[in-house]
Amino acid sequence: MSDTLHIITGGNGFTGRILIDRLLEQNATVVAFDHAPPPADLPAAVAHVQGDINDPAAVARLPLSADCIVYHLAARQFHLQVPKTGRDEWFAEVNVGGTATLLAAMRRTHAQRLVFVSTDMVYGLPQKTPVPPDHPLHPLGPYGRSKAAAEALIRTEMEQQGLRATIFRPRLISGPGRLGVLTKLFRLIELNLPVPLIGPGTNRYQMISVFDAVSAIMAAVAHDLPAGPFNLGSANPPLVRDLLRQLVRFAGSRSIVIPTPSGVIKPVLRLLDRLGHPLLYAEQFEIADIDYQLDDTLTRTQLGWQPQHDDLSMLQDAYRIYQEKRQNSRLAA
């Protein structure tokens, strides 16, 4: 691996930073590309290129070649400032346009190896569960639609240009430092406020550890980048109500997990979303009360991979870091 150059788009991000660490452990040469400046704790061994994934001139500064592997993690996601209107265009600008820009640059430089982290949101409402990787793609919203379109670009490049690419479809990637949609949940628990469920909470809502996601990426490289697509999810996720009750106990909170009628709550959430004041987005709340697990049989058999982290430990780790950051911000104030 030390003879191969590893280029990570979105290298400053949650998954990107863990991937960098794992690659460095194998003495790999790593270049991180991100729209933001390099973080202060970025290892000195990592070269950093700052630029917009949509800008061909910025992407041209990457040392792409036939000897590199590109890990395409750069994406707009829901934890950012999502606009009230024009969301399809906003997500597509980076998730589709940026992918097209990257693929064009790879084509010009004869770079032929790619790992792409997509999302399970390309599936939409599951017709069956566990959801197999050949399930029809019916995304519920703009993020899933943008990722499905990016996948289509990559598959076209594979068919027409000989690109060797692995596509991953993970559930919600979680672990220490991951906040985003979890911030609202953690805030309720911290303040000892009720934690409302969407529905009775008797369904299973799967996640995937960032460490398990990165181990799957590394396994794909070791197996010479089979196409997939490969689902990524934890093993044996618990019932949602049990998971959250255990998290509340772990946090030492007095919060109570409260079931709600999804037939009443979902129309309210849809209305708030249409008015531009979303508490959650459709791709989040429409599946919140149904059993939603991914079938990762193909991932296990083709990559020799299996998840090592359970959903509760992921949330506990994320909550612990959330508390540390809150404490540090209070001390700084």
Residue pairs with C-beta under 8 A, 6 or more apart in sequence:
1 23
1 26
1 27
1 28
1 221
2 26
2 27
2 28
2 29
3 67
4 28
4 29
4 67
4 68
4 69
5 29
5 31
5 63
5 65
5 67
5 68
5 69
6 23
6 28
6 29
6 30
6 31
6 68
6 69
6 71
7 30
7 31
7 33
7 62
7 63
7 64
7 68
7 69
7 70
7 71
8 16
8 19
8 20
8 30
8 31
8 32
8 33
8 70
8 71
8 73
9 33
9 34
9 53
9 70
9 71
9 72
9 73
9 74
9 98
9 102
10 16
10 33
10 34
10 72
10 73
10 74
10 75
11 17
11 20
11 30
11 31
11 32
11 33
11 34
11 46
11 48
11 73
12 32
12 34
12 36
12 38
12 39
12 42
13 34
13 73
13 74
14 173
14 175
14 177
14 178
14 210
15 73
15 117
15 173
15 210
15 213
15 214
16 32
16 34
16 71
16 73
17 39
18 175
18 210
18 211
18 214
19 71
19 73
19 214
19 217
20 30
20 32
20 42
20 43
20 46
21 43
22 214
22 215
22 218
23 30
24 30
24 43
24 45
24 46
30 45
30 46
30 47
31 46
31 47
31 48
31 49
31 62
31 63
32 38
32 42
32 46
32 47
32 48
32 49
33 48
33 49
33 50
33 51
33 53
33 59
33 62
33 74
34 48
34 49
34 50
34 74
35 50
35 51
35 52
35 53
35 74
36 50
37 48
37 50
38 46
38 48
38 50
42 48
49 58
49 61
49 62
50 58
51 57
51 58
51 59
51 61
52 58
52 98
53 59
53 74
53 94
53 98
53 101
53 102
54 93
54 94
54 97
54 98
54 101
55 101
56 101
56 104
56 105
59 101
59 102
59 105
60 105
62 105
64 70
64 105
64 106
64 108
64 109
64 111
65 109
65 110
65 111
66 109
66 110
66 111
66 112
68 111
68 113
69 113
69 114
69 115
69 221
69 225
70 102
70 106
70 111
70 113
70 114
70 115
71 114
71 115
71 117
71 217
72 99
72 102
72 114
72 115
72 116
72 117
73 117
74 94
74 98
75 94
75 95
75 98
75 117
75 147
76 90
76 91
76 93
76 94
76 95
76 143
76 146
77 143
77 180
78 143
78 180
78 181
78 281
78 283
78 284
79 179
79 180
79 181
82 90
82 278
82 281
83 90
84 276
85 276
87 141
87 142
88 142
88 145
88 146
90 142
91 142
91 143
91 145
91 146
92 142
92 145
92 146
92 149
95 143
95 146
95 147
95 149
95 150
96 146
96 149
96 150
96 153
99 116
99 150
99 153
99 154
100 153
103 153
103 154
103 157
103 163
105 111
106 112
106 114
106 157
106 163
107 157
107 161
112 162
112 163
112 164
113 163
113 164
113 165
113 225
114 154
114 163
114 164
114 165
114 166
114 225
115 165
115 166
115 168
115 217
115 220
115 221
115 225
116 150
116 151
116 154
116 165
116 166
116 167
116 168
117 168
117 170
117 213
117 217
118 147
118 148
118 150
118 151
118 167
118 168
118 169
118 170
118 229
119 143
119 144
119 147
119 169
119 170
120 131
120 169
120 170
120 171
120 231
120 233
120 294
121 139
121 140
121 141
121 143
121 144
121 147
121 283
122 137
122 139
122 144
122 147
122 148
122 151
122 169
123 131
123 135
123 136
123 137
123 138
123 139
123 144
123 169
124 137
124 138
124 139
124 140
124 144
125 138
125 140
125 286
125 287
125 290
126 135
126 287
126 290
126 292
127 135
127 136
128 135
129 290
129 291
129 292
129 293
130 293
130 294
130 295
130 296
131 231
131 292
131 293
131 294
131 295
132 231
132 295
132 297
133 169
133 228
133 229
133 230
133 231
133 295
133 298
137 148
139 145
139 147
139 148
139 283
140 282
140 283
140 286
140 287
141 281
141 282
141 283
143 281
143 283
144 283
151 167
151 229
154 163
154 165
154 167
157 163
157 165
158 164
158 165
158 227
164 224
164 225
165 225
165 227
166 217
166 220
166 225
166 226
166 227
166 228
166 230
167 227
167 228
167 229
167 230
168 213
168 216
168 217
168 220
168 228
168 229
168 230
168 231
168 232
169 228
169 229
169 230
169 231
169 232
169 294
170 208
170 213
170 231
170 232
170 233
171 206
171 207
171 208
171 232
171 233
171 234
171 292
171 294
172 181
172 207
172 208
173 207
173 208
173 209
173 210
173 213
174 182
174 207
174 208
174 209
174 210
174 311
174 314
174 315
174 318
175 209
175 210
175 211
175 309
175 314
175 317
175 318
176 317
176 318
176 320
176 321
177 318
177 321
178 210
178 314
178 318
179 186
179 318
179 322
181 280
181 284
182 315
182 318
182 319
182 322
183 322
184 279
185 195
185 244
186 318
186 319
186 322
188 194
188 195
188 255
189 195
189 247
189 248
189 251
189 253
189 255
189 319
190 251
190 253
190 322
190 323
190 326
192 253
192 254
192 255
193 255
194 255
194 256
194 257
194 258
195 244
195 248
195 255
195 256
195 257
195 258
196 258
196 260
196 265
197 240
197 241
197 244
197 257
197 258
197 259
197 260
197 288
197 289
198 260
198 262
198 265
198 266
198 269
198 285
198 288
198 289
199 259
199 260
199 261
199 262
199 265
199 288
199 289
200 241
200 259
200 289
201 239
201 240
201 241
201 242
201 244
201 257
201 259
202 239
202 240
202 241
203 239
203 240
203 289
203 290
203 291
203 292
204 237
204 238
204 239
204 240
204 291
204 292
204 293
205 237
205 240
205 243
205 287
205 288
205 292
206 233
206 234
206 237
206 292
206 293
206 294
206 311
207 233
207 234
207 237
207 311
207 314
207 315
208 232
208 233
208 234
208 307
209 234
209 307
209 308
209 309
209 313
209 314
211 308
211 309
212 232
212 234
212 305
212 307
212 308
212 309
213 232
215 305
215 308
216 230
216 232
216 299
216 303
216 305
219 303
219 304
219 305
220 226
220 228
220 230
220 303
223 302
223 303
223 304
226 302
226 303
228 298
228 299
228 302
230 296
230 298
230 299
230 302
230 303
231 294
231 295
231 296
231 298
231 299
232 294
232 296
232 299
232 307
233 293
233 294
233 296
233 307
234 307
234 309
234 310
234 311
234 314
235 306
235 307
235 310
236 310
237 243
237 293
237 310
237 311
238 246
238 311
238 312
240 288
241 257
241 259
243 311
243 312
243 315
244 257
245 257
246 312
247 312
247 315
247 316
247 319
248 255
248 256
248 257
250 312
250 316
250 319
251 319
251 323
262 288
262 289
265 285
266 285
266 286
269 278
269 279
269 280
269 282
269 285
270 282
272 278
272 279
273 280
273 281
273 282
280 288
296 305
296 307
299 305
300 306
